[in-house]
Amino acid sequence: MRKLTHDELLARSVPPEEAGLRERTPVAGMLDNIRSLYNVGSMFRTSDGAFIRRLYLCGYTPAPPRSEIAKTSLGATESVPWSHHRDPLQAVAHARGEGMRICVLEHTTNSVPVFTLTKEVFPVCLVVGNELTGVSRAVIDAADLAVEIPMYGVKQSLNAAVAYGVALFELMRILKSPT
């Protein structure tokens, strides 16, 4: 075993000039009032890694160009299609218009572990909420389903960007699984 070189890693990735021509995964992300610019940048980078269709920035979620977002996104603000919506329900309507189910990543009375989802959930828009208050009530009310990441320690939640990454790549595992 050896570490791959930068050139070997580049050979595995989608060339930037082809990104607009390739079919993206049937997943969108929605950031509902995320306050940390660094979390937003990290979520852009994670979104690029999953080659999602779109990232909706909602409410007071900061939007590019911002140096703090650029620092953690490593250029993903250029490779991930995104839009900003003051009202998150406009983004919900747009995602629904694209045929997507709205899935909030939130502890609710009806949430199920993200690991229990099946391919029938696609296409899907994964919503992550504010670092302190979570997904807004209006978006929860508009959602088709709620998922959570089971927690086994003292704390009952992860950092918003980390939780987004865990849930998004669980969706990718489900999407890419042979069954």
N, C-alpha and C positions, 0 to 999 in steps of 0.2 A: 504494500500500500504506500502511496505517496500523495502528497498534496497536489492538486491540479494547479497548473500555471494560470496566470491571468488570461493568456491567449486561449487556453483550453476552455476556460469558463465562458469567454466571449463567443466561442464557436457554438456553445450550447444555447445561447440566448437569441431572442428575436432581434434581428438587426433593426435599428431605429427607423430606417427608411421603409421597412416592411411592416412595421407595427400597425399602420393604418389599413393595411391590406389583409391582414390575418384575422380570422374569426376569434373573437374574445370569448372568454368563459361566460356562461349564462348567470353571472353574478354581478350585482352592484353593491356598493357600500354607501351607507348614509351616516354622516357624523352630525349628531343632534346636539348642538350647543357645547361642543368640545372647546375648552378654554386654553389648553396648552398648545402653543405653536409647535413645540417639539413633538407632542403626540400627533398632531396633524401631519407633520413631516414624516414621522414613522409610519403612519397609516397610508400615506401616499406610497411609500417604498414597499410596504407589505402588499398593497393593491397592485402595484406593478408586478411583484413576484407571482401573483395569482392571475395576472393578465385579465383583470375584471373589465367589464363593459364601461362602467362609469363610477365616479365617486361624487356623491352629493354632499356639499358642505352646507349645513343648515343653521339658521339662527345666527348667533354671534360667533360661530366657528370661524376662525381667521382663514383668509384665503391668500394664495400666492399673488403677487410676489412678496415674500417676507424672508429676510435672511435666516431667521430661526427655522422656518419651514424648509428652506433650501438646504440647511445644514444637515438635517436628519433625512430628508427625502433623497439626497444624492442624485438630483435630476429627475426624479420620478414625476414631478409636477409637469414635466414636458411629455411624458410617455403615458400618463393615465388621463383619459378624458374626464373632465370635472366641470361642475357648475355650482354656483352659489345661489341659495334660495333663502331669503329672510324667513319665509314661512315654511316650516318643514312639511306641512300638508301639501304644498305645491310640489315638492319633490316626491312625496308619496304618490300623488296623482300622476306625475310623469312616469315614475317607475311602474305603476299599475298600467299605464297606457302602453308600456313596453311589454306587458304580459307578465310582470313579475309579482311574486307573492312578497308581502312585507313581513319580515321576520325580525323582531326586536330581540336583542341580546340583553335580557333583563330578568331578574328574579320576580316572577309574578305567581299568582295562584294557579295559573295554567301552564307555566313554563315546563319544558321537558329538557332533559340533557341533550346538548347539541350532538352528542355521539349517537343518539337514537334516530336521527333523521335518515331519510331514504332519498333516492333519486327523484321521487315524485315531487319533492319540494322545489325543484328547478323549473324555470328560472326564478331566482330569489334575490331580494335586496336585503342585506344584513344591516340593521340599524344599531349603532353604538351611541350611548348617551353620555352626558356630562359626567366628568370625573367624580363629582360629589353627589349629584342628584339623580343621575341615570337618565334614561330615556323619558322624554316629556309625556305627560298624561295624554295629550292629544294624539301623539304618535302611537302610544300603546293602544288607545281606543281604535285607531285606524288599522292596526296590525292584523295580519292573518294568523300569526303564531308567535310564540315566545319561546326562546331557548335560553338555557343557562349552562355555565361551565361548572360542574360539580366541584365544590371546594371541600378539602379534607382537613384543613388546619383551623387555626383560630380566626383568621380573617375570612370574610365571606365574599371577597371580590378581588379581582386583579386590576392592575393599571389598565386604563381604557385601551391604550395602544396594544398592550400585551394580550388582553382579552380579544380584541379585534383579530389579532394574528392567529390566536389559537382557534377561534371559531371559523375564520375564513379558510384556514388550511384544513380544518376538519371538513368543511364543505367541499374543498378541492379533493380530499381523500375520497369522500362519498361519490363525487362526480366522476372521478377517474377509476373507481373500482370496477372490476369486470362484471359484477352482478348488479 
